[in-house]
């Protein structure tokens, strides 16, 4: 899944993380105070320090991309290396816009407080000037967000294309595997779509933490002590971290069975769909009794899945509603004791919510992660079976009576090595429980396919 698109995926991720850490250290200890050495700030009229920050980051991303492009001949390197670097940079830039919007909130609230405390102290020109500043920031954000979404869609489709090319090249070796057509067409499509949404949110969460953690630590000076604990440096940061970790662990335990159920759900859906497809070409297949039995498996698995989501959602929604109250309790306690200003109170809540939402990436995306895990299991088992490797235990679960009874008796399919598991049809990816007698050569190929 990753080698088809990335050149040496593990090395790519390791070098990416190491290079990012190196650039952060260089910025903080060596070049932070250079103040626009390229002289671009004078052309734009922007803050020289902020302009230099953008320039330094562009240089870092370009150096990383060029280094990898010169060291690999991978077919998809331009998209996997260059595209990944561009997506990360644009996401970082969008977070910087969010930081600027947060700073705008501070100055705008100060203006409103001044207007409320002293009549005619603020003119309409000052007020509209503040709104124009926000409109400019919003316009830049919208422009970059639209282009980033467009590019990310192409990026993830190229990833799917790389997967498709890899599996199509293996087709003659894997076409007998259970659900081979579904795994190549549908699973790769779903994998790319989920990675598009989930990957973008993950990068945004990481960048938001990098940008807003220092701001939240600074604002924590207004909340020096926590209820029942006492004084804690960076109190709001620790509240967000502990609350998010606790919620992640809670939902991980509550939803521990969901990936396996999603995996089984795809198997029973594939069995039902494939019987229908073969019935289009073979009048002896897709009988109402057989379809009813196959659909009963679908119904049973869905009802089991709904039951597990029932108690999972109890914890999920309960945790979400409690998360609204926790920061209010923490900050309001200090507000009552120390009478901090309304502006500082609003900023504390806003910063805490930004950091808390980033920490809670796993919590907020858990159902999507469950679906991705089930797809990953299917594609990984697909590749393992093609290479003759050992399969996971879930692939060796007993078949249902309805699936086994749909045909009598089956001709043993052609079976290559399957991690030593193939023994009288013991390999689950190579069984053909619904295969009838070999059809005459004149029948369409779809009627001779092995199905699950």
For each residue, the residues with C-beta under 8 A, 3 or more apart:
1: 4 5 163 191 376 379 380 383
2: 5 6 9
3: 6 8 9
4: 1 76 162 163 165 166
5: 1 2 76 79 80 158 159 162 163
6: 2 3 9 12 74 76 80 81
7: 12 68 72 74 77 80 81
8: 3 11 12 72
9: 2 3 6 12 13
10: 13 14
11: 8 14 15
12: 6 7 8 9 15 16 68 80 81
13: 9 10 16 17
14: 10 11 17 18
15: 11 12 18 19 64 68
16: 12 13 19 20 64 84
17: 13 14 20 21
18: 14 15 21 22
19: 15 16 22 23 60 64
20: 16 17 23 24
21: 17 18 24 25
22: 18 19 25 26
23: 19 20 26 27 56 57 60
24: 20 21 27 28
25: 21 22 28 29
26: 22 23 29 30 31
27: 23 24 30 31 32 53 56
28: 24 25 32
29: 25 26 32
30: 26 27
31: 26 27 34 52 56
32: 27 28 29
33:
34: 31 37 52
35: 48 49 52
36: 39 40 41 48 49 51 52 55
37: 34 52
38: 52 55
39: 36 42 43
40: 36 43 44 51 55
41: 36 44 45 46 47 48 51 52
42: 39 45
43: 39 40
44: 40 41 51
45: 41 42
46: 41 50 51
47: 41 50 51
48: 35 36 41 51 52
49: 35 36 52 53
50: 46 47 53 54
51: 36 40 41 44 46 47 48 54 55
52: 31 34 35 36 37 38 41 48 49 55 56
53: 27 49 50 56 57 96
54: 50 51 57 58 93 96
55: 36 38 40 51 52 58 59
56: 23 27 31 52 53 59 60
57: 23 53 54 60 61 89 92
58: 54 55 61 62 89
59: 55 56 62 63
60: 19 23 56 57 63 64
61: 57 58 64 65 85 86 88 89
62: 58 59 65 66
63: 59 60 66 67
64: 15 16 19 60 61 67 68 85
65: 61 62 68 69 81 82 85
66: 62 63 69 70
67: 63 64 70 71
68: 7 12 15 64 65 71 72 77 81
69: 65 66 72 77 78 81 82
70: 66 67
71: 67 68
72: 7 8 68 69 77 81
73: 77
74: 6 7 77 80
75: 162
76: 4 5 6 79 80 158 159 162
77: 7 68 69 72 73 74 80 81 82
78: 69 81 82 83
79: 5 76 82 83 155 158 159
80: 5 6 7 12 74 76 77 83 84 159
81: 6 7 12 65 68 69 72 77 78 84 85
82: 65 69 77 78 79 85 86
83: 78 79 80 86 87 151 155 158
84: 16 80 81 87 88 155
85: 61 64 65 81 82 88 89
86: 61 82 83 89 90 151
87: 83 84 90 91 148 151 152 155 200 203
88: 61 84 85 91 92 203 207
89: 57 58 61 85 86 92 93
90: 86 87 93 94 144 147 148 151
91: 87 88 94 95 148 200 203 204 207
92: 57 88 89 95 96 207
93: 54 89 90 96 97 144
94: 90 91 97 98 141 144 145 148 204 207
95: 91 92 98 99 204 207 208 210 211
96: 53 54 92 93 99 100 211
97: 93 94 100 101 137 140 141 144
98: 94 95 101 102 141 208 211 354
99: 95 96 102 103 211 212 215
100: 96 97 103 104 137
101: 97 98 104 105 134 137 138 141
102: 98 99 105 106 212 215 350 351 354
103: 99 100 106 107
104: 100 101 107 108 130 133 134 137
105: 101 102 108 109 346 347 350
106: 102 103 109 110 343 347
107: 103 104 110 111 130
108: 104 105 111 112 130 134
109: 105 106 112 113 343 346 347
110: 106 107 113 114 343
111: 107 108 114 115 122 126 127 130
112: 108 109 115 116
113: 109 110 116 117 341 342 343
114: 110 111 117 118 121 122
115: 111 112 118 121 122 127
116: 112 113
117: 113 114 121
118: 114 115 121
119:
120:
121: 114 115 117 118
122: 111 114 115 126 127
123: 126 127
124: 127 128
125: 128 129
126: 111 122 123 129 130
127: 111 115 122 123 124 130 131
128: 124 125 131 132
129: 125 126 132 133
130: 104 107 108 111 126 127 133 134
131: 127 128 134 135
132: 128 129 135 136
133: 104 129 130 136 137
134: 101 104 108 130 131 137 138
135: 131 132 138 139
136: 132 133 139 140
137: 97 100 101 104 133 134 140 141
138: 101 134 135 141 142
139: 135 136 142 143
140: 97 136 137 143 144
141: 94 97 98 101 137 138 144 145
142: 138 139 145 146
143: 139 140 146 147
144: 90 93 94 97 140 141 147 148
145: 94 141 142 148 149
146: 142 143 149 150
147: 90 143 144 150 151
148: 87 90 91 94 144 145 151 152
149: 145 146 152 153
150: 146 147 153 154
151: 83 86 87 90 147 148 154 155
152: 87 148 149 155 156 196 200
153: 149 150 156 157 196
154: 150 151 157 158
155: 79 83 84 87 151 152 158 159 196
156: 152 153 159 160 192 193 195 196 199
157: 153 154 160 161 192
158: 5 76 79 83 154 155 161 162
159: 5 76 79 80 155 156 162 163 192 195
160: 156 157 163 164 188 189 191 192
161: 157 158 164 165
162: 4 5 75 76 158 159 165 166
163: 1 4 5 159 160 166 167 188 191 192 379
164: 160 161 167 168 184 188
165: 4 161 162 168 169
166: 4 162 163 169 170
167: 163 164 170 171 174 183 184 188 382
168: 164 165 171 184
169: 165 166
170: 166 167 173 174 386
171: 167 168 174 175 180 184
172: 175
173: 170 386 416
174: 167 170 171 177 180 382 385 386
175: 171 172 180 449
176: 180 413 414 415 430 432 450
177: 174 180 183 382 385 386 429 430 450
178: 267 270 428 429 430 431 450 451 452
179: 182 183 266 267 270 274 378 452
180: 171 174 175 176 177 183 184 382
181: 184 185
182: 179 185 186 187 266 270 273 274
183: 167 177 179 180 186 187 188 378 379 382
184: 164 167 168 171 180 181 187 188
185: 181 182 188 189
186: 182 183 189 190
187: 182 183 184 190 191 266 375 378 379 382
188: 160 163 164 167 183 184 185 191 192 379
189: 160 185 186 192 193
190: 186 187 193 194 371 375
191: 1 160 163 187 188 194 195 372 375 376 379
192: 156 157 159 160 163 188 189 195 196
193: 156 189 190 196 197
194: 190 191 197 198 368 371 372 375
195: 156 159 191 192 198 199 372
196: 152 153 155 156 192 193 199 200
197: 193 194 200 201 368
198: 194 195 201 202 365 368 369 372
199: 156 195 196 202 203
200: 87 91 152 196 197 203 204
201: 197 198 204 205 361 365
202: 198 199 205 206 361 365
203: 87 88 91 199 200 206 207
204: 91 94 95 200 201 207 208 358
205: 201 202 208 209 357 358 359 361
206: 202 203 209 210 358
207: 88 91 92 94 95 203 204 210 211
208: 95 98 204 205 211 212 354 355 357 358
209: 205 206 212 213 355 358 359
210: 95 206 207 213
211: 95 96 98 99 207 208 214 215
212: 99 102 208 209 215 216 351 354 355 358
213: 209 210 216 217 237 355
214: 211 217 218
215: 99 102 211 212 218 219 351
216: 212 213 219 220 234 236 237 240 351 352 354 355
217: 213 214 220 234 236 237
218: 214 215 221
219: 215 216 222 223 236 344 347 348 351
220: 216 217 223 224 233 234 235 236 237
221: 218 224
222: 219 334 340 344 348
223: 219 220 226 235 236 330 331 334 348
224: 220 221 231 232 235 334
225: 229 230 231 232 235 334
226: 223 229 230 232 235 238 239 330
227: 329 330 333
228:
229: 225 226 232
230: 225 226
231: 224 225 235
232: 224 225 226 229 235 238
233: 220
234: 216 217 220 237 238
235: 220 223 224 225 226 231 232 238 239 330
236: 216 217 219 220 223 239 240 330 331 348 351 352 355
237: 213 216 217 220 234 240 241 355
238: 226 232 234 235 241 242
239: 226 235 236 242 243 326 327 330 352
240: 216 236 237 243 244 352 355 356 359
241: 237 238 244 245 359
242: 238 239 245 246
243: 239 240 246 247 323 326 356 359
244: 240 241 247 248 356 359 360 363
245: 241 242 248 249 359
246: 242 243 249 250
247: 243 244 250 251 319 323 360 363
248: 244 245 251 252 360 362 363
249: 245 246 252 253
250: 246 247 253 254 315 319
251: 247 248 254 255 312 315 316 319 362 363 366
252: 248 249 255 256 362 366
253: 249 250 256
254: 250 251 311 312 314 315 316
255: 251 252 258 308 312 366 370
256: 252 253
257: 260 261 308
258: 255 261 262 305 308 309 312 367 370
259: 262 263 370 373 374 377
260: 257 263 264 374 394
261: 257 258 264 265 301 304 305 308
262: 258 259 265 266 305 370 371 373 374
263: 259 260 266 267 374 377 378 394
264: 260 261 267 268 301 394 397
265: 261 262 268 269 298 301 302 305 374
266: 179 182 187 262 263 269 270 374 375 378
267: 178 179 263 264 270 271 452
268: 264 265 271 272 294 297 298 301 400
269: 265 266 272 273 298
270: 178 179 182 266 267 273 274 452
271: 267 268 274 275 294 297 403 434 451 452
272: 268 269 275 276 291 294 295 297 298
273: 182 269 270 276 277
274: 179 182 270 271 277 278 434 449 451 452
275: 271 272 278 279 285 286 290 291 294 406 434 451
276: 272 273 279 280 286 291
277: 273 274 280 446
278: 274 275 281 282 285 286 434 446 447 449 451
279: 275 276 282 283 285 286
280: 276 277 286 446
281: 278 443 444 446 447
282: 278 279 285 286 436 439 443 447
283: 279
284: 287 436
285: 275 278 279 282 290 434 436 447
286: 275 276 278 279 280 282 290 291
287: 284 290 291
288: 291 292
289: 292 293
290: 275 285 286 287 293 294 406 434
291: 272 275 276 286 287 288 294 295
292: 288 289 295 296
293: 289 290 296 297 402 403 405 406
294: 268 271 272 275 290 291 297 298 402 403 406
295: 272 291 292 298 299
296: 292 293 299 300 402
297: 268 271 272 293 294 300 301 400 402 403
298: 265 268 269 272 294 295 301 302
299: 295 296 302 303
300: 296 297 303 304
301: 261 264 265 268 297 298 304 305
302: 265 298 299 305 306
303: 299 300 306 307
304: 261 300 301 307 308
305: 258 261 262 265 301 302 308 309
306: 302 303 309 310
307: 303 304 310 311
308: 255 257 258 261 304 305 311 312
309: 258 305 306 312 313
310: 306 307 313 314
311: 254 307 308 314 315
312: 251 254 255 258 308 309 315 316
313: 309 310 316 317
314: 254 310 311 317 318
315: 250 251 254 311 312 318 319
316: 251 254 312 313 319 320 363 366
317: 313 314 320 321
318: 314 315 321 322
319: 247 250 251 315 316 322 323 363
320: 316 317 323 324
321: 317 318 324 325
322: 318 319 325 326
323: 243 247 319 320 326 327 356 360
324: 320 321 327 328
325: 321 322 328 329
326: 239 243 322 323 329 330
327: 239 323 324 330 331 348 349 352 353 356
328: 324 325 331 332 349
329: 227 325 326 332 333
330: 223 226 227 235 236 239 326 327 333 334
331: 223 236 327 328 334 335 345 348 349 352
332: 328 329 335 336
333: 227 329 330 336 337
334: 222 223 224 225 330 331 337 338 340
335: 331 332 338 339 340 345
336: 332 333 339
337: 333 334
338: 334 335
339: 335 336
340: 222 334 335 344 345
341: 113 344 345
342: 113 345 346
343: 106 109 110 113 346 347
344: 219 222 340 341 347 348
345: 331 335 340 341 342 348 349
346: 105 109 342 343 349 350
347: 105 106 109 219 343 344 350 351
348: 219 222 223 236 327 331 344 345 351 352
349: 327 328 331 345 346 352 353
350: 102 105 346 347 353 354
351: 102 212 215 216 219 236 347 348 354 355
352: 216 236 239 240 327 331 348 349 355 356
353: 327 349 350 356 357
354: 98 102 208 212 216 350 351 357 358
355: 208 209 212 213 216 236 237 240 351 352 358 359
356: 240 243 244 323 327 352 353 359 360
357: 205 208 353 354 360 361 364
358: 204 205 206 208 209 212 354 355 361
359: 205 209 240 241 243 244 245 355 356
360: 244 247 248 323 356 357 363 364
361: 201 202 205 357 358 364 365
362: 248 251 252 365 366 369
363: 244 247 248 251 316 319 360 366
364: 357 360 361
365: 198 201 202 361 362 368 369
366: 251 252 255 316 362 363 369 370
367: 258 370 371
368: 194 197 198 365 371 372
369: 198 362 365 366 372 373
370: 255 258 259 262 366 367 373 374
371: 190 194 262 367 368 374 375
372: 191 194 195 198 368 369 375 376
373: 259 262 369 370 376 377
374: 259 260 262 263 265 266 370 371 377 378
375: 187 190 191 194 266 371 372 378 379
376: 1 191 372 373 379 380
377: 259 263 373 374 380 381 392 394
378: 179 183 187 263 266 374 375 381 382
379: 1 163 183 187 188 191 375 376 382 383
380: 1 376 377 383 384
381: 377 378 384 385 391 392 395 429
382: 167 174 177 180 183 187 378 379 385 386 429
383: 1 379 380 386 387
384: 380 381 387 389 390 391 419
385: 174 177 381 382 388 389 391 418 419 427 429 430
386: 170 173 174 177 382 383
387: 383 384
388: 385 416 417 418 419
389: 384 385 419
390: 384 419 420 421
391: 381 384 385 395 396 418 419 421 427 428 429
392: 377 381 395
393: 396 397
394: 260 263 264 377 397
395: 381 391 392 428 429
396: 391 393 421 426 428
397: 264 393 394 428
398:
399: 403 404 428 431 433
400: 268 297 403 404
401: 404 405
402: 293 294 296 297 405 406
403: 271 293 294 297 399 400 406 433 434 452
404: 399 400 401 433
405: 293 401 402 408
406: 275 290 293 294 402 403 433 434
407: 410 433 434 435 436
408: 405
409:
410: 407 413 432 433 434 435 436
411: 432 435 437 438
412: 415 424 425
413: 176 410 425 430 431 432 435 450
414: 176
415: 176 412 418 422 425 427 430
416: 173 388 422 430
417: 388 420 422
418: 385 388 391 415 421 422 427 429 430
419: 384 385 388 389 390 391 427
420: 390 417
421: 390 391 396 418 426 427
422: 415 416 417 418 425 426 427 430
423: 426 427
424: 412
425: 412 413 415 422 430 431
426: 396 421 422 423
427: 385 391 415 418 419 421 422 423 430 431
428: 178 391 395 396 397 399 431
429: 177 178 381 382 385 391 395 418
430: 176 177 178 385 413 415 416 418 422 425 427 450
431: 178 399 413 425 427 428 452
432: 176 410 411 413 435 450 451 452
433: 399 403 404 406 407 410 452
434: 271 274 275 278 285 290 403 406 407 410 451 452
435: 407 410 411 413 432 450 451
436: 282 284 285 407 410 439
437: 411
438: 411 448
439: 282 436 443 447 448
440: 443
441:
442:
443: 281 282 439 440 447 448
444: 281 447
445: 448 449
446: 277 278 280 281 449
447: 278 281 282 285 439 443 444
448: 438 439 443 445
449: 175 274 278 445 446
450: 176 177 178 413 430 432 435
451: 178 271 274 275 278 432 434 435
452: 178 179 267 270 271 274 403 431 432 433 434
